[in-house]
Amino acid sequence: MNVQRRLLPGISALAAFEAVARLGSFTAAAQELDLTQGAVSRQIRLLEDQFGRRLFERDSRNVRLSAAGEIYAEAVRAALGQLRDAALGLMSNRHSGILNLAILPTFAPLPHPPISVACRCCIWRHGPAHGPSGSSIRV
């Protein structure tokens, strides 16, 4: 295995680390990531083992970033933000100027009245955004 590849943690571990750092809780991070608390703990333990240092200070009720964890959290947030922005950029250009709209089944069968459209960016974790829908706006 390439040495550079071995030095780079997996995206799952980085996502778990970022969530625990932001939320201050393994349980809350697990809920947000749809994982078990044990899975999140394992990801953090793998990172700490890889780096040979603690990223979090733990006691019986609290978890907080260590000094090393603070530094790493800042870098991880920036890196994950860049990856998210790159992914959104690719997705926004993938249909050559056609914006696919997902319409709830309760609205789709009705005649479409004149509507005004307000746009906002959001990420769907679950829902109809998994594929193209029948309505589009040509830009």
ChimeraX commands (.cxc) that place a marker at each C-alpha (Angstrom):
marker #1 position 0.00,0.00,0.00 radius 0.5
marker #1 position 1.24,3.48,-0.87 radius 0.5
marker #1 position 2.67,5.32,2.18 radius 0.5
marker #1 position 0.75,8.49,1.33 radius 0.5
marker #1 position -2.51,6.50,1.18 radius 0.5
marker #1 position -1.85,4.96,4.61 radius 0.5
marker #1 position -1.40,8.41,6.12 radius 0.5
marker #1 position -4.81,9.61,4.91 radius 0.5
marker #1 position -7.73,8.62,7.17 radius 0.5
marker #1 position -10.94,7.35,5.60 radius 0.5
marker #1 position -13.82,9.74,4.97 radius 0.5
marker #1 position -16.04,7.84,7.44 radius 0.5
marker #1 position -13.57,8.40,10.25 radius 0.5
marker #1 position -13.23,12.07,9.33 radius 0.5
marker #1 position -17.02,12.53,9.24 radius 0.5
marker #1 position -17.32,10.86,12.65 radius 0.5
marker #1 position -14.54,13.02,14.08 radius 0.5
marker #1 position -16.10,16.23,12.71 radius 0.5
marker #1 position -19.54,15.34,14.07 radius 0.5
marker #1 position -18.24,14.50,17.57 radius 0.5
marker #1 position -16.09,17.66,17.58 radius 0.5
marker #1 position -19.03,19.84,16.53 radius 0.5
marker #1 position -21.70,18.20,18.70 radius 0.5
marker #1 position -19.53,17.37,21.73 radius 0.5
marker #1 position -21.14,13.96,22.01 radius 0.5
marker #1 position -20.51,10.50,20.60 radius 0.5
marker #1 position -24.21,9.68,20.95 radius 0.5
marker #1 position -25.40,12.81,19.12 radius 0.5
marker #1 position -22.81,12.23,16.39 radius 0.5
marker #1 position -23.97,8.64,16.00 radius 0.5
marker #1 position -27.59,9.77,15.65 radius 0.5
marker #1 position -26.67,12.39,13.05 radius 0.5
marker #1 position -24.61,9.90,11.04 radius 0.5
marker #1 position -27.14,7.05,11.38 radius 0.5
marker #1 position -24.53,4.90,13.12 radius 0.5
marker #1 position -24.29,3.24,16.49 radius 0.5
marker #1 position -22.39,4.99,19.26 radius 0.5
marker #1 position -19.96,2.07,19.22 radius 0.5
marker #1 position -19.24,2.55,15.51 radius 0.5
marker #1 position -18.47,6.24,16.06 radius 0.5
marker #1 position -16.23,5.37,19.03 radius 0.5
marker #1 position -14.34,2.84,16.89 radius 0.5
marker #1 position -13.77,5.43,14.14 radius 0.5
marker #1 position -12.37,7.90,16.69 radius 0.5
marker #1 position -10.21,5.20,18.29 radius 0.5
marker #1 position -8.80,4.29,14.84 radius 0.5
marker #1 position -7.88,7.94,14.22 radius 0.5
marker #1 position -6.28,8.27,17.66 radius 0.5
marker #1 position -4.34,5.03,17.12 radius 0.5
marker #1 position -3.22,6.18,13.67 radius 0.5
marker #1 position -1.95,9.52,15.01 radius 0.5
marker #1 position -0.66,8.16,18.30 radius 0.5
marker #1 position -2.40,10.87,20.33 radius 0.5
marker #1 position -5.72,11.70,21.90 radius 0.5
marker #1 position -8.07,13.88,19.87 radius 0.5
marker #1 position -10.64,14.13,22.68 radius 0.5
marker #1 position -10.49,14.49,26.44 radius 0.5
marker #1 position -13.11,12.26,28.03 radius 0.5
marker #1 position -14.55,11.98,31.50 radius 0.5
marker #1 position -17.60,10.13,32.75 radius 0.5
marker #1 position -20.09,12.70,31.34 radius 0.5
marker #1 position -18.27,14.94,28.86 radius 0.5
marker #1 position -16.16,14.82,25.75 radius 0.5
marker #1 position -14.17,17.79,24.49 radius 0.5
marker #1 position -11.42,18.30,21.96 radius 0.5
marker #1 position -7.83,18.01,23.14 radius 0.5
marker #1 position -5.33,20.64,22.01 radius 0.5
marker #1 position -4.32,18.39,19.10 radius 0.5
marker #1 position -8.00,17.72,18.39 radius 0.5
marker #1 position -8.73,21.45,18.15 radius 0.5
marker #1 position -6.06,21.90,15.50 radius 0.5
marker #1 position -7.15,18.82,13.58 radius 0.5
marker #1 position -10.85,19.73,13.78 radius 0.5
marker #1 position -10.20,23.04,12.05 radius 0.5
marker #1 position -8.37,21.31,9.21 radius 0.5
marker #1 position -10.99,18.56,8.89 radius 0.5
marker #1 position -13.87,21.07,8.77 radius 0.5
marker #1 position -12.12,22.97,5.99 radius 0.5
marker #1 position -11.30,19.80,4.03 radius 0.5
marker #1 position -14.83,18.38,4.34 radius 0.5
marker #1 position -16.23,21.77,3.31 radius 0.5
marker #1 position -14.05,21.76,0.19 radius 0.5
marker #1 position -15.16,18.21,-0.67 radius 0.5
marker #1 position -18.82,19.18,-0.16 radius 0.5
marker #1 position -18.43,22.28,-2.33 radius 0.5
marker #1 position -16.71,20.27,-5.08 radius 0.5
marker #1 position -19.48,17.65,-5.00 radius 0.5
marker #1 position -22.19,20.32,-5.16 radius 0.5
marker #1 position -20.38,21.96,-8.07 radius 0.5
marker #1 position -20.28,18.70,-9.98 radius 0.5
marker #1 position -23.93,17.94,-9.23 radius 0.5
marker #1 position -25.11,21.40,-10.21 radius 0.5
marker #1 position -23.54,21.06,-13.68 radius 0.5
marker #1 position -24.37,17.46,-14.43 radius 0.5
marker #1 position -27.61,18.07,-16.37 radius 0.5
marker #1 position -26.42,20.77,-18.76 radius 0.5
marker #1 position -28.59,23.58,-17.45 radius 0.5
marker #1 position -31.66,21.55,-16.54 radius 0.5
marker #1 position -32.84,21.75,-12.96 radius 0.5
marker #1 position -34.82,18.66,-11.93 radius 0.5
marker #1 position -37.57,19.30,-9.41 radius 0.5
marker #1 position -38.94,16.65,-7.10 radius 0.5
marker #1 position -42.67,17.04,-6.49 radius 0.5
marker #1 position -44.50,15.36,-3.64 radius 0.5
marker #1 position -47.02,12.74,-4.80 radius 0.5
marker #1 position -49.84,14.70,-3.16 radius 0.5
marker #1 position -49.12,17.67,-5.45 radius 0.5
marker #1 position -48.02,15.99,-8.70 radius 0.5
marker #1 position -51.43,14.68,-9.88 radius 0.5
marker #1 position -53.09,18.09,-9.50 radius 0.5
marker #1 position -53.15,20.68,-12.29 radius 0.5
marker #1 position -50.10,22.86,-11.81 radius 0.5
marker #1 position -51.21,26.39,-10.93 radius 0.5
marker #1 position -48.99,29.36,-11.73 radius 0.5
marker #1 position -46.39,29.43,-8.97 radius 0.5
marker #1 position -43.48,31.59,-8.01 radius 0.5
marker #1 position -40.29,29.76,-7.25 radius 0.5
marker #1 position -37.87,30.56,-4.44 radius 0.5
marker #1 position -34.58,28.71,-4.64 radius 0.5
marker #1 position -32.44,27.54,-1.78 radius 0.5
marker #1 position -29.72,24.96,-1.54 radius 0.5
marker #1 position -30.30,21.94,0.66 radius 0.5
marker #1 position -28.91,18.46,1.04 radius 0.5
marker #1 position -31.46,15.66,1.33 radius 0.5
marker #1 position -30.48,12.73,3.47 radius 0.5
marker #1 position -33.57,10.76,2.48 radius 0.5
marker #1 position -36.31,11.57,0.03 radius 0.5
marker #1 position -37.15,12.07,-3.60 radius 0.5
marker #1 position -33.82,13.63,-4.56 radius 0.5
marker #1 position -32.41,10.21,-5.48 radius 0.5
marker #1 position -33.18,10.59,-9.17 radius 0.5
marker #1 position -34.58,12.80,-11.89 radius 0.5
marker #1 position -38.15,13.97,-11.50 radius 0.5
marker #1 position -40.70,14.81,-14.18 radius 0.5
marker #1 position -40.51,18.59,-13.88 radius 0.5
marker #1 position -37.66,20.79,-14.94 radius 0.5
marker #1 position -36.74,24.42,-15.43 radius 0.5
marker #1 position -34.50,25.25,-18.38 radius 0.5
marker #1 position -31.91,27.87,-17.48 radius 0.5
marker link #1:1,2 radius 0.2
marker link #1:2,3 radius 0.2
marker link #1:3,4 radius 0.2
marker link #1:4,5 radius 0.2
marker link #1:5,6 radius 0.2
marker link #1:6,7 radius 0.2
marker link #1:7,8 radius 0.2
marker link #1:8,9 radius 0.2
marker link #1:9,10 radius 0.2
marker link #1:10,11 radius 0.2
marker link #1:11,12 radius 0.2
marker link #1:12,13 radius 0.2
marker link #1:13,14 radius 0.2
marker link #1:14,15 radius 0.2
marker link #1:15,16 radius 0.2
marker link #1:16,17 radius 0.2
marker link #1:17,18 radius 0.2
marker link #1:18,19 radius 0.2
marker link #1:19,20 radius 0.2
marker link #1:20,21 radius 0.2
marker link #1:21,22 radius 0.2
marker link #1:22,23 radius 0.2
marker link #1:23,24 radius 0.2
marker link #1:24,25 radius 0.2
marker link #1:25,26 radius 0.2
marker link #1:26,27 radius 0.2
marker link #1:27,28 radius 0.2
marker link #1:28,29 radius 0.2
marker link #1:29,30 radius 0.2
marker link #1:30,31 radius 0.2
marker link #1:31,32 radius 0.2
marker link #1:32,33 radius 0.2
marker link #1:33,34 radius 0.2
marker link #1:34,35 radius 0.2
marker link #1:35,36 radius 0.2
marker link #1:36,37 radius 0.2
marker link #1:37,38 radius 0.2
marker link #1:38,39 radius 0.2
marker link #1:39,40 radius 0.2
marker link #1:40,41 radius 0.2
marker link #1:41,42 radius 0.2
marker link #1:42,43 radius 0.2
marker link #1:43,44 radius 0.2
marker link #1:44,45 radius 0.2
marker link #1:45,46 radius 0.2
marker link #1:46,47 radius 0.2
marker link #1:47,48 radius 0.2
marker link #1:48,49 radius 0.2
marker link #1:49,50 radius 0.2
marker link #1:50,51 radius 0.2
marker link #1:51,52 radius 0.2
marker link #1:52,53 radius 0.2
marker link #1:53,54 radius 0.2
marker link #1:54,55 radius 0.2
marker link #1:55,56 radius 0.2
marker link #1:56,57 radius 0.2
marker link #1:57,58 radius 0.2
marker link #1:58,59 radius 0.2
marker link #1:59,60 radius 0.2
marker link #1:60,61 radius 0.2
marker link #1:61,62 radius 0.2
marker link #1:62,63 radius 0.2
marker link #1:63,64 radius 0.2
marker link #1:64,65 radius 0.2
marker link #1:65,66 radius 0.2
marker link #1:66,67 radius 0.2
marker link #1:67,68 radius 0.2
marker link #1:68,69 radius 0.2
marker link #1:69,70 radius 0.2
marker link #1:70,71 radius 0.2
marker link #1:71,72 radius 0.2
marker link #1:72,73 radius 0.2
marker link #1:73,74 radius 0.2
marker link #1:74,75 radius 0.2
marker link #1:75,76 radius 0.2
marker link #1:76,77 radius 0.2
marker link #1:77,78 radius 0.2
marker link #1:78,79 radius 0.2
marker link #1:79,80 radius 0.2
marker link #1:80,81 radius 0.2
marker link #1:81,82 radius 0.2
marker link #1:82,83 radius 0.2
marker link #1:83,84 radius 0.2
marker link #1:84,85 radius 0.2
marker link #1:85,86 radius 0.2
marker link #1:86,87 radius 0.2
marker link #1:87,88 radius 0.2
marker link #1:88,89 radius 0.2
marker link #1:89,90 radius 0.2
marker link #1:90,91 radius 0.2
marker link #1:91,92 radius 0.2
marker link #1:92,93 radius 0.2
marker link #1:93,94 radius 0.2
marker link #1:94,95 radius 0.2
marker link #1:95,96 radius 0.2
marker link #1:96,97 radius 0.2
marker link #1:97,98 radius 0.2
marker link #1:98,99 radius 0.2
marker link #1:99,100 radius 0.2
marker link #1:100,101 radius 0.2
marker link #1:101,102 radius 0.2
marker link #1:102,103 radius 0.2
marker link #1:103,104 radius 0.2
marker link #1:104,105 radius 0.2
marker link #1:105,106 radius 0.2
marker link #1:106,107 radius 0.2
marker link #1:107,108 radius 0.2
marker link #1:108,109 radius 0.2
marker link #1:109,110 radius 0.2
marker link #1:110,111 radius 0.2
marker link #1:111,112 radius 0.2
marker link #1:112,113 radius 0.2
marker link #1:113,114 radius 0.2
marker link #1:114,115 radius 0.2
marker link #1:115,116 radius 0.2
marker link #1:116,117 radius 0.2
marker link #1:117,118 radius 0.2
marker link #1:118,119 radius 0.2
marker link #1:119,120 radius 0.2
marker link #1:120,121 radius 0.2
marker link #1:121,122 radius 0.2
marker link #1:122,123 radius 0.2
marker link #1:123,124 radius 0.2
marker link #1:124,125 radius 0.2
marker link #1:125,126 radius 0.2
marker link #1:126,127 radius 0.2
marker link #1:127,128 radius 0.2
marker link #1:128,129 radius 0.2
marker link #1:129,130 radius 0.2
marker link #1:130,131 radius 0.2
marker link #1:131,132 radius 0.2
marker link #1:132,133 radius 0.2
marker link #1:133,134 radius 0.2
marker link #1:134,135 radius 0.2
marker link #1:135,136 radius 0.2
marker link #1:136,137 radius 0.2
marker link #1:137,138 radius 0.2
marker link #1:138,139 radius 0.2
view
